[in-house]
Amino acid sequence: MTPDMSDVTRTKHGRPVHHWRRDVVELAALFTAVAVADAVANVIGHGPGGPALLVISAIVLAATTGFHIWWARRHGHAPPRADTGARPADGTRPAGQPAAPQAADRGADRASVLWRMRTTVKDEPGSLAALCTALAAGRVDILSLQTHPLADGTVDEFLLRAPDTLPAAEITRAVARAGGASTWIERADAHDLVDAPTRILGLAARTALDPAELPLALRQLLGRCTIRSLPGVPVGGGGATEPVPVEGVLEDTVMRLRDPEGGVLTVERPYLPFTPAEFARACALVELDSRLGPRIPGGQDVLTLPEGNDITVRRVDTGALAAARAMHERCSSRTLGMRYHGPVGDADRYLNHLLSPRFGRTLAAQTTAGRIVGLGHLLWDGDETEVALLVEDAWQRRGIGTELLSRLVSMAVEAGCESVYAVTQASNTGMIAAMRGLGLPLDYQIEEGTLVITARLDATPVASRPSYATRREQLGGPSRRG
């Protein structure tokens, strides 16, 4: 109802103007209130029961106030609590009050899983928005996103957090309805929460410190893939590998990169094609390794053997080729045959390959005079990792092989390898005893007359195993840093 404008305050030239009727009403109300108050005072002050009447009035007033407070709290109009989802009696939801989440939704918020997903979309406005809308409809949270431009579209790579009750097939179907094609999805873990630039910088730092880290860095950069290092001149003779241009070659699920040492690095991922962005990142890592040139991490340990001899253990590379050949000359034909499983005369031809950091890591045991008496190799073999030992005859049965093997296994654990295997012969009791001494589950297989012993490293959590740096002071008896 619109109020009578004669009874409200008006303004004129910016100043308030009051009507005379309002003033008369207010003055009359004031005189009436004074008259009533005077009458009440006379009754209480001069009447026979005035004080009692005053006390009774106070009690009644207090009781009325208390009853009003109790009634307001019991039947008030406060909105229902958000966690109860209460509604009015008619079943409707008050305006502005959000719907209470269902119990299943609240449980899904508490239990979730991480997914890595890739999908290809058209390179046009709105394509990414459609994907995000489809994922949001399934309560899927996008934690990170990378885009890989292609000639005829874009590959979007997501890190997702989804309710554990939502299967991967439902996610891929929702993405397909939103326009995604060639969708690939797999479970992720907490390591994937690191953003891509930080991860790439960490891999570059590892490669800069140790050339043997390059294959491992490429595998962590590109996910599950097979990496092989092929020498320019194959061991044992034969034709050289097919030359690769400086910029490398990308062929769908295979990339070939020129090795700075003259060979070829082949990276294969059959389940997911490589993108040009991934190819560029891999080339940058290889270029970094090439510019830094030959290098090997420093540091060495001096160990005291049970009989009192001091032995130095350190990393070596192709710079120790002459000393390694000299050790070959001091080894017997039986020792070389059990190590290389072939003609003894070809043993020297393997050394350049074995000592190259590109194919793995090599530890050498040296006397105080600098003579190499033992070599231990940790070799990257595609998706697998091989360990191999060679100890000079005069220094066998003194714990050198066990010491080298323990350190190699620690390196493999740090590199994230799930297992290591050794190829030997049933008559090589020293190597078999060293593998058993690891205290790990072992698998034995006979292949083409040789014995293959596989140690499963994942049987012991990596976090509970001491690092290689720590084991340098724990293994092999008394030790001191060189």
N, C-alpha and C positions, 0 to 999 in steps of 0.2 A: 504494500500500500504506500502510495506517495504521500509524505507528510505535508500538512498545511504550511505553506511558506510564511504565513503570518506568525507562526509560533517558533520559528527557528531563527538563529542568528544570521543577519545579513551583513554584507560589507558594502561600503560606499567610499570610493576613492581610496581603497586600501585600508580603511579603518572600520572596526566592527560597529554595527548599529543595532541596539536592542529595542524591541517594541514595548510600549508602556503597559500592555496587558500582562506580559511576562513578569514585569517588575511588581505589579499589584498582587499577582498570585504568590510570588515568593514572599512578599511582606506579610500577607495574610497567613501563610503557612508558618512563618516564624512566630507571630503573636499567638497562634493556636498552640504551638508546641510549648511556649512559655507558660500559657494558662494551664495546660495539662500537667506540666511538671510541678507547678505550684500546688495544684490540687492534690497530687500524689504525696507531696512533701507534707502538706497539712494533715492528711489522713495518717501517715506513718508517724509523724512527730507528735501529734496531739491525741491520737486515738489510744484506747486502752491496750490494744494488742499490736501496737505499731512495730516494736522490735521483733516480735515473733513473726509477724507478717513479712518483715524484711528478710529474716532467715529462711522462711519457707520459700519465698520467691527466689532466693539465691539457689536453694537446693533444686527447685523445679527447673530453673534455668540450666544448671549444670547437667541434670539428668537429660534434659532435652538435647543439649549439645552432644552429650555422649551417644545418645541413641541416633542422632543424625550422622555422626561420624561412622558408627557401625553399619548403618543402612547404606551409606554412600560406598563403603568399601565392599560390601557384599553384592550390591546391585548396581555398581557403578558402570559407566560406559567406556571404561578403558579398553583399548584394543587387545585382542588375545595375544599371548606370548608367541614369539616366532617359532619356537621349537615344538609347540603343541599342535599347530595347525588348526586351532579352534575356529569355528565358524558360528555365525548367529543361528538362532533357532530355525530360521527358514532355509538354512543350508546354503545361502549365498555367501560369497566372499566379499568383505567390505572393499570399497573402492580404494585403490592405492596399495592394498596389501598383497604381496606376492604369494603365489601358490606355494604351499609347503612341499619340500622335496620328498619324493617317495623313499622308502627305506632302502630299496635296491640301489637308488641313485646315490644315497649317502654312503652305502657300502662300496660302490664303485669308486667314489672319491678317495676312500681310504686305501683301497687295493688297486694298484695300477702297474703296468708294465711299460717298458721302453721298446720302441720299434725304430728301425732305420728303413726308410722307404724311398724309392726312386720311381718317378713316373715321367712320361713324355707328354707334353701338352703343346697345342698350337701356339705359335708366337703371335698372339693377338690380345688386345685389351679385354680384361675380364676373365681370362682363362685361369689365372692364379686365384682370383676371388672366388670362382666357382669351386675350386678345390678346397679352399679354406672353409667355405660354407658347408660343403659336404662333410668335412671332418668335424666341424663344430656340431653338426646335427647328431653325430654319434658320440658327443662328449669327449672328443679326441683333442688334446692340447698340443699345439705346435711349439716345440722348444727351440728349434733352430731351422734355418732354411738356407740352402745354397742353390744357385741357379747355374746351369751349364748350357750356354747357348750353342745351338746347332744350326746347320744351314737351313733346315726346314722346320724348326721347332725349338723347344727348350726342354732340357731335362731338369726337373726340380727334385732336389734331394732334401728330405725332411728327417728330423729327429722328433719322434712323437711320443707322447705319454697318453696311453689309452687305458680304459677300465680293463681289469683282467678278465672280465666276463665277455669282452668283445673279441672274437677270434680274428685272425689276420685276414681270412677270406672275406669277412664282412667289410673290413676296411678297404680291401682292393676292389670289392664290388661297388662300394660307394664312390671311390675314386674313378672307376670306369664310367659310372653314370654321370659324373661331373666332367667327363672329357679326357681323363687320363688314359694313356695307352702304354703298353709294354711295362706294366707296373711290377716292381720287384720289392719284396719286403722281407726283413729278417729281424730277429731279436737283437736288441742293443743292450749295452751295460753302462755303468757309471762312467767308464773311460770315454764314452762317446759324448759326454756332456761338455768336454773341453772344446772350445770353439776352434774352427779350422785354422785361422792364422796362428794361434798359440801352438797347436799341435805341429804345424809345419815348421815353425821356428825351433821347436824342441828337436824335431828330426834333423834339421839342418845342423844344430849344435852337435848332436851325436855323430853325424857324418864327419863334421870338421875335426872332432877329436880322434876318431878311429875309422880308417878306411874300411875295415871289416864290417862296419855298421851299415854300409850303403844298401846291401840286399835286404837287411832287416828293416831299414827305414822305408824302403820302397814298399815292402809288404804291409807295414803299418799305415802308410799313406794311402794305398790302393785297396786295402781290405784283403780278403781271402784270395790269394793268387799264387801262382807258381813262378819262381824266379830262378833262372839258370844262368850261370856264367860260363860262356864258351870261350876257351882260349883262342887267340889268333892262330897259333900252331898247335893242333891237337896233340895231347900226350900220346906217345907211341907212334907218331908219324901220321901220314895221311894228308889229305888236302886241307887247306885252311878254310875257316868258316867264311860264309858269304859276306862280303864287305857291306857295311852299313854307312850311309851318309852321316855327316856330322850332326845334322838336325834330327836324326833318328827316323824311324818308320812306324806309323800307326796303321794297323790293319784290323779294325773292328775289335775283336777280343784279344789281340796280340799286339804288343809294342816291342820294338827292337831298338836298343840304344847302344851307341858306340862306347865301349869301355875305354877309359883313359889309358889302360895298360895294353891296349891293342886288340882285345877280344870283343865279344858281343854280349850284352846283357839282354836276355829274352824274358819278358814278363807276359804271362798268359792268365786270363780270367774268363774261362768259357761261359760262366753263368751270367755275365753282365758285360756288355761292351764298354770299352773305355771312351771317355769323352775327350774332346780337344783340351779342356781345362786340366784334366788329370794328366794327359800327355805332357802338357807344358810344365806342370809341377814336377813330374818325374825327370824331365830334361833338365830342369833347374838344379835338382839335387845332384845329378850326374855331372853337370857343369861345375858345381861347387867342388865336388871331389876332384875333378880334373885340375882346377886352378890351384888347389892346395898342394897337389903333388904328393910324392911318396912321404909317408909319415907313419910312426908307430908310437903308441903310448909308452911313456917312460916308466921308470920304477922297476925295482927288482927286490927279491927276497933272498937272504942267505940262510939256508937251512943246515942244521947239523945232523948228519946221519948217525945211526946207533953206534957205528964203530968210530965216530969222532971226525969224519971227513966233512968239510964244508962244501955245500952245493948251492949255486946261485940259480934261481928260477926267474925267468923274465920272458916278455914277449919278443918275438923275432919276426923278421920278414925276409924278403929276397936278399937283403944285405948280408944274411948269414949263410948264403948259398955255398961259399967255399968251405966254411967250417962244417956244414952238414955233409958235404961230399967227403970230407976227410973222415968223418965218423963212419960213413958207409964203408970206406976202405978198411976200417978197423973191425967191422962187423963180420961175423961168419956168414957163409952162404945159407946156412939153416936159418939164422936170425932174419936175414933179408928175405928169404923165401916165405917165411911165416908172416912177414909184414906185408909184402907186396903181391903175394900169390901169383907170381909169374917168373919169367926169366930173371935171374939175378943181375945179369948185365944191363937190364933196362931200368934198374933202380934209380940211377942218377937222373934219368929223364923225367921222373915224376917230381923231383924236388922243387923245381921252379914253380910248378903248379901248386904244390902243397904249401909252399912258403908265401905265396901271394895273399895279401889281405883280402883280395877280392873274393876268394873262395872260402875264407874262414879265418880262424885264428890259430896261431902256433905258439906253443910254449917250449922253451929250451931249458934243459938242465946243463949247467956248465961247471967245470972245476974252477978252483982258484986261479989256475993258469989260463982260463978262457977257453978251454977245450970243451966242445959239446959232446956230452955222453948220453943224452936222451932227448927225444922230440915227442911232443904230444900235439895232435891236430884236432881241431873242432871244425868240421867241414860242412858248409851249407850244401845240401843235396836236394834241390827243389823244395818240396814241402817237408823233407826230413832232414835230420842232422846226424852226421857220422862222427864217431870218435876213433882215433887211431893212435897207437903208441909204437915207438921204436927205442929200445934201450941197448946201448953197446954191451957186448957179451961180458966184459970184465966188470960191469957195474950192475948187472942184473941181480935179483933177489936181495936188494938193499932198500926197497921201498920207494925207489925213484918213480917207477911206473905208477904205483898207487897214488903217489903225491900228484903227479901230472894229471892223472885221470880225475881225481877229486876236484882239482881246479878247473878242468875243462867242463865238468858237469855243472859246477857253480856258474860258469859263464853261460852255459846253455839255459840254466834256470833264469838268469838275469835277462837273457834274450827272449824269454817267453816260449821256449821250445817245450813241446809236450813229451818228447821222448828223444833218446839218443840210441844209436845202434853201433855195434862193433862187428866187423867182419874178420874172422880169425879161423883157426883150425882146431879140431878137437885135441890135438897134441900140444897146443899152446896153453899149458896149464897156468902160466903166469898171467896172461890176459884174462882168462876165465876167473881166476882168483881175484884179480883186481876189480872185475865187474861185480862179482859177488860181494866184495867188500864195501860197495856203495850203500848197501842196506836198502835197496829199492827193488820193487817187483821186476822180475826178469822173464822175458819170453825167449825160447830157444827154437831156432829153425835151421834145418839143413837145406842149403841151396847150392846146387851144382858142386857138391863135394866140400863146401865150406860151411862153417858154423856162423850163424848170424844171431847175436845176443842183443836184445832190445831192452833197455831200461826205461820204464815209464816214470817220467819226472812229475807228472800231475798227481801221482799218488801222495806226494808231500806238497802241501800248499806253498807257493813261492814265498808268501809273506813270512812263513815260519822258518824258512831256510836262510842261513847266514849268507850275506853277499860275498862275492869273490874277494873284495878287499878285506872283509873280516876273516874269511877262511885262510887268507895268506898268513895269519898269525895264529890259527888254530890247528892247522894240519901239519903233519910231518914232523912232530916233535918240536924241540926248541927252535925258535926262529927269531931273526932280527931283521928289521927293514934295512935294505941296502941303499 
